[in-house]
Amino acid sequence: MTETPRESDPEQPLSPHSDAELMTRAASGDMSAFEQLVLRHQGKAWAFAWRFLHDAAEAEDVVQEAFLRILRSASRYQPTATFRTFLFNVILRRCLDVHSKKQPE
């Protein structure tokens, strides 16, 4: 049986602001803006990582680490691509790291 991606909390409405605007606000210390980004993208991000790793716990760890890395570097974020593209690139690099560590030497 495979796990399904986590969905956003239906009780908490998502922000009408763009991802780029939310990242700008997060860079200024607005944690609620960053929380909105997480809520908006966590389900698809987890599904992406799970499809690569085939391990629910590892996928969750990778996505959590990706969001933390993005938060720590929010002040350097340049919206040259969509936030989702940026996020998925961070997740992909982390998945490749996890996958390479599993390979026998």
N, CA, C and O of each residue as an XYZ file, in Angstrom:
420
protein
N       0.842     -1.177      0.000
C       0.000      0.000      0.000
C       0.892      1.248      0.000
O       1.862      1.321      0.755
N       0.565      2.207     -0.834
C       1.345      3.434     -0.895
C       0.650      4.523     -0.101
O      -0.572      4.524      0.051
N       1.434      5.428      0.389
C       0.895      6.556      1.134
C       0.439      7.627      0.172
O       0.938      7.722     -0.949
N      -0.500      8.423      0.604
C      -0.945      9.543     -0.207
C      -0.321     10.810      0.325
O       0.015     10.891      1.507
N      -0.161     11.808     -0.539
C       0.447     13.058     -0.077
C      -0.398     13.730      0.992
O      -1.622     13.605      1.014
N       0.274     14.435      1.864
C      -0.435     15.185      2.891
C      -1.104     16.395      2.260
O      -0.521     17.073      1.414
N      -2.295     16.647      2.670
C      -3.041     17.787      2.145
C      -2.975     18.947      3.124
O      -2.694     18.762      4.308
N      -3.234     20.130      2.622
C      -3.269     21.321      3.465
C      -4.438     21.224      4.428
O      -5.411     20.514      4.173
N      -4.334     21.934      5.521
C      -5.390     21.978      6.505
C      -6.568     22.751      5.924
O      -6.440     23.946      5.657
N      -7.719     22.095      5.720
C      -8.859     22.793      5.116
C      -9.430     23.890      6.004
O     -10.173     24.747      5.525
N      -9.097     23.875      7.284
C      -9.588     24.893      8.194
C      -8.844     26.212      8.043
O      -9.338     27.260      8.460
N      -7.656     26.161      7.446
C      -6.839     27.360      7.320
C      -6.776     27.768      5.849
O      -6.164     27.070      5.040
N      -7.405     28.897      5.496
C      -7.401     29.308      4.094
C      -6.006     29.724      3.645
O      -5.221     30.276      4.416
N      -5.722     29.443      2.376
C      -4.430     29.828      1.822
C      -4.444     31.300      1.450
O      -5.491     31.867      1.135
N      -3.294     31.894      1.489
C      -3.124     33.310      1.191
C      -3.371     33.582     -0.282
O      -3.001     32.772     -1.133
N      -3.998     34.722     -0.597
C      -4.174     35.090     -2.002
C      -2.899     35.685     -2.609
O      -2.860     35.969     -3.807
N      -1.861     35.876     -1.797
C      -0.614     36.479     -2.260
C       0.177     35.492     -3.110
O       0.049     34.279     -2.947
N       0.986     36.014     -4.006
C       1.831     35.165     -4.845
C       2.938     34.544     -4.000
O       3.266     35.029     -2.918
N       3.503     33.463     -4.521
C       4.612     32.817     -3.826
C       5.789     33.777     -3.666
O       6.422     33.815     -2.611
N       6.082     34.548     -4.709
C       7.205     35.488     -4.642
C       6.969     36.526     -3.544
O       7.892     36.881     -2.811
N       5.746     37.004     -3.436
C       5.436     37.980     -2.382
C       5.563     37.341     -1.005
O       6.087     37.957     -0.076
N       5.084     36.107     -0.872
C       5.195     35.422      0.409
C       6.658     35.194      0.784
O       7.024     35.309      1.954
N       7.495     34.870     -0.201
C       8.932     34.694      0.088
C       9.567     36.008      0.499
O      10.413     36.030      1.393
N       9.180     37.095     -0.132
C       9.702     38.406      0.245
C       9.321     38.723      1.684
O      10.142     39.216      2.457
N       8.079     38.438      2.035
C       7.631     38.675      3.397
C       8.347     37.749      4.382
O       8.690     38.162      5.489
N       8.570     36.497      3.976
C       9.280     35.548      4.839
C      10.714     36.017      5.073
O      11.244     35.879      6.175
N      11.334     36.567      4.047
C      12.704     37.077      4.174
C      12.782     38.209      5.186
O      13.829     38.444      5.791
N      11.665     38.909      5.365
C      11.606     40.001      6.344
C      11.207     39.510      7.722
O      11.010     40.310      8.637
N      11.087     38.193      7.877
C      10.773     37.632      9.186
C       9.318     37.280      9.407
O       8.943     36.906     10.518
N       8.485     37.386      8.383
C       7.059     37.074      8.505
C       6.866     35.562      8.414
O       6.756     35.008      7.320
N       6.825     34.904      9.561
C       6.699     33.448      9.587
C       5.329     32.974      9.103
O       5.208     31.858      8.598
N       4.308     33.797      9.247
C       2.990     33.378      8.744
C       3.000     33.318      7.219
O       2.299     32.494      6.632
N       3.786     34.180      6.569
C       3.913     34.131      5.115
C       4.599     32.832      4.702
O       4.185     32.179      3.744
N       5.647     32.464      5.431
C       6.338     31.215      5.104
C       5.430     30.024      5.379
O       5.436     29.054      4.622
N       4.663     30.085      6.434
C       3.721     29.009      6.745
C       2.730     28.827      5.592
O       2.370     27.701      5.250
N       2.295     29.929      5.001
C       1.380     29.837      3.862
C       2.042     29.133      2.675
O       1.398     28.348      1.980
N       3.314     29.412      2.448
C       4.037     28.712      1.378
C       4.101     27.214      1.654
O       3.891     26.399      0.756
N       4.390     26.860      2.893
C       4.460     25.448      3.259
C       3.102     24.791      3.044
O       3.016     23.726      2.433
N       2.048     25.417      3.540
C       0.708     24.848      3.381
C       0.329     24.701      1.910
O      -0.318     23.729      1.520
N       0.728     25.654      1.118
C       0.391     25.665     -0.302
C       1.109     24.547     -1.069
O       0.546     23.991     -2.012
N       2.333     24.216     -0.679
C       3.158     23.318     -1.493
C       3.517     21.986     -0.846
O       4.080     21.124     -1.521
N       3.219     21.785      0.420
C       3.707     20.599      1.111
C       3.197     19.283      0.527
O       3.950     18.312      0.463
N       1.959     19.233      0.110
C       1.406     17.985     -0.421
C       2.103     17.542     -1.698
O       2.515     16.388     -1.817
N       2.233     18.442     -2.639
C       2.883     18.094     -3.911
C       4.383     17.882     -3.713
O       4.989     17.059     -4.398
N       4.977     18.614     -2.787
C       6.398     18.438     -2.509
C       6.647     17.049     -1.930
O       7.591     16.367     -2.329
N       5.805     16.633     -0.993
C       5.948     15.309     -0.401
C       5.743     14.225     -1.453
O       6.494     13.251     -1.492
N       4.737     14.386     -2.303
C       4.471     13.395     -3.351
C       5.663     13.275     -4.305
O       6.024     12.174     -4.721
N       6.264     14.403     -4.645
C       7.441     14.412     -5.517
C       8.589     13.632     -4.874
O       9.206     12.785     -5.518
N       8.868     13.919     -3.614
C       9.953     13.232     -2.913
C       9.636     11.748     -2.742
O      10.524     10.906     -2.879
N       8.390     11.423     -2.447
C       7.998     10.026     -2.266
C       8.164      9.236     -3.563
O       8.620      8.094     -3.538
N       7.797      9.835     -4.691
C       7.959      9.141     -5.978
C       9.429      8.839     -6.261
O       9.743      7.840     -6.908
N      10.304      9.669     -5.795
C      11.735      9.448     -6.013
C      12.291      8.428     -5.027
O      13.057      7.547     -5.416
N      11.915      8.537     -3.758
C      12.521      7.730     -2.697
C      11.745      6.464     -2.347
O      12.335      5.511     -1.839
N      10.457      6.431     -2.602
C       9.583      5.296     -2.244
C       9.641      4.977     -0.757
O       9.567      3.817     -0.351
N       9.772      6.018      0.039
C       9.819      5.857      1.491
C       9.162      7.095      2.100
O       9.671      8.209      1.977
N       8.034      6.880      2.752
C       7.245      7.996      3.279
C       8.016      8.826      4.300
O       7.981     10.056      4.249
N       8.707      8.174      5.216
C       9.433      8.900      6.255
C      10.590      9.702      5.662
O      10.811     10.852      6.044
N      11.325      9.098      4.733
C      12.417      9.827      4.092
C      11.891     11.001      3.276
O      12.489     12.077      3.270
N      10.776     10.792      2.590
C      10.187     11.879      1.810
C       9.800     13.036      2.720
O      10.036     14.198      2.391
N       9.212     12.718      3.853
C       8.833     13.756      4.805
C      10.065     14.501      5.330
O      10.054     15.727      5.438
N      11.110     13.766      5.650
C      12.351     14.395      6.129
C      12.958     15.311      5.069
O      13.389     16.424      5.369
N      12.986     14.829      3.830
C      13.568     15.614      2.737
C      12.792     16.906      2.526
O      13.385     17.973      2.365
N      11.479     16.811      2.526
C      10.654     18.004      2.314
C      10.819     18.985      3.469
O      10.934     20.191      3.249
N      10.830     18.477      4.688
C      11.015     19.350      5.838
C      12.368     20.056      5.768
O      12.465     21.255      6.027
N      13.401     19.307      5.419
C      14.730     19.909      5.306
C      14.768     20.941      4.174
O      15.403     21.987      4.305
N      14.096     20.644      3.076
C      14.065     21.589      1.950
C      13.415     22.901      2.370
O      13.931     23.977      2.068
N      12.295     22.815      3.060
C      11.633     24.039      3.519
C      12.513     24.800      4.505
O      12.570     26.029      4.460
N      13.197     24.088      5.393
C      14.092     24.767      6.342
C      15.247     25.450      5.624
O      15.615     26.573      5.972
N      15.820     24.790      4.632
C      16.902     25.404      3.853
C      16.415     26.661      3.141
O      17.109     27.678      3.102
N      15.217     26.576      2.582
C      14.657     27.734      1.885
C      14.399     28.866      2.865
O      14.668     30.026      2.553
N      13.884     28.549      4.041
C      13.643     29.582      5.043
C      14.950     30.257      5.456
O      15.017     31.482      5.552
N      15.983     29.457      5.699
C      17.277     30.026      6.102
C      17.888     30.918      5.026
O      18.623     31.854      5.338
N      17.591     30.633      3.775
C      18.168     31.423      2.686
C      17.146     32.361      2.040
O      17.368     32.845      0.930
N      16.043     32.617      2.719
C      14.969     33.440      2.146
C      15.444     34.822      1.718
O      14.951     35.368      0.731
N      16.380     35.384      2.437
C      16.849     36.734      2.099
C      17.606     36.770      0.770
O      17.755     37.833      0.167
N      18.081     35.615      0.318
C      18.812     35.555     -0.951
C      17.938     35.081     -2.110
O      18.418     34.975     -3.239
N      16.679     34.800     -1.852
C      15.776     34.291     -2.898
C      15.570     35.327     -3.998
O      15.225     36.479     -3.732
N      15.788     34.896     -5.228
C      15.537     35.728     -6.402
C      14.498     35.004     -7.253
O      14.757     33.892     -7.714
N      13.339     35.602     -7.470
C      12.285     34.907     -8.222
C      12.563     34.850     -9.727
O      11.814     35.420    -10.520
N      13.638     34.165    -10.115
C      13.948     33.999    -11.534
C      13.128     32.868    -12.147
O      12.980     32.798    -13.367
N      12.601     31.992    -11.313
C      11.693     30.923    -11.722
C      10.572     30.892    -10.693
O      10.622     31.620     -9.702
N       9.580     30.070    -10.913
C       8.507     29.994     -9.929
C       9.050     29.411     -8.627
O      10.041     28.680     -8.626
N       8.396     29.741     -7.536
C       8.812     29.197     -6.243
C       8.749     27.673     -6.285
O       9.622     26.997     -5.741
N       7.732     27.143     -6.924
C       7.580     25.687     -6.990
C       8.785     25.050     -7.687
O       9.282     24.015     -7.241
N       9.251     25.656     -8.767
C      10.434     25.146     -9.459
C      11.637     25.188     -8.527
O      12.406     24.229     -8.450
N      11.793     26.290     -7.829
C      12.881     26.449     -6.864
C      12.798     25.369     -5.786
O      13.792     24.706     -5.490
N      11.625     25.196     -5.208
C      11.409     24.204     -4.156
C      11.722     22.803     -4.659
O      12.421     22.041     -3.990
N      11.207     22.462     -5.837
C      11.403     21.108     -6.340
C      12.866     20.848     -6.697
O      13.318     19.706     -6.614
N      13.604     21.863     -7.086
C      15.039     21.695     -7.319
C      15.767     21.400     -6.019
O      16.660     20.553     -5.982
N      15.389     22.095     -4.955
C      16.001     21.831     -3.642
C      15.666     20.404     -3.210
O      16.535     19.684     -2.718
N      14.421     19.999     -3.390
C      14.001     18.641     -3.008
C      14.736     17.605     -3.847
O      15.215     16.604     -3.313
N      14.831     17.829     -5.144
C      15.514     16.875     -6.015
C      16.970     16.693     -5.608
O      17.455     15.563     -5.534
N      17.669     17.786     -5.345
C      19.067     17.674     -4.922
C      19.189     16.876     -3.627
O      20.096     16.058     -3.479
N      18.281     17.116     -2.701
C      18.313     16.379     -1.422
C      17.968     14.906     -1.644
O      18.578     14.036     -1.023
N      17.010     14.612     -2.507
C      16.662     13.212     -2.823
C      17.859     12.495     -3.436
O      18.134     11.343     -3.103
N      18.564     13.170     -4.324
C      19.752     12.566     -4.935
C      20.811     12.279     -3.881
O      21.477     11.245     -3.939
N      20.974     13.180     -2.918
C      21.918     12.952     -1.823
C      21.526     11.712     -1.016
O      22.363     10.855     -0.731
N      20.253     11.630     -0.657
C      19.762     10.493      0.134
C      19.937      9.211     -0.657
O      20.399      8.206     -0.117
N      19.578      9.235     -1.915
C      19.671      8.047     -2.767
C      21.122      7.589     -2.924
O      21.402      6.391     -2.867
N      22.036      8.526     -3.119
C      23.442      8.155     -3.310
C      24.042      7.546     -2.044
O      24.933      6.701     -2.129
N      23.569      7.960     -0.891
C      24.073      7.408      0.377
C      23.594      5.982      0.594
O      24.197      5.236      1.366
N      22.505      5.592     -0.086
C      21.981      4.235      0.032
C      22.723      3.253     -0.859
O      22.670      2.046     -0.627
N      23.415      3.754     -1.876
C      24.095      2.886     -2.836
C      25.292      2.206     -2.177
O      26.045      2.840     -1.438
N      25.463      0.917     -2.447
C      26.651      0.237     -1.914
C      27.909      0.764     -2.576
O      27.900      1.131     -3.751
N      28.961      0.799     -1.832
C      30.230      1.334     -2.358
C      31.025      0.276     -3.066
O      32.115      0.554     -3.567
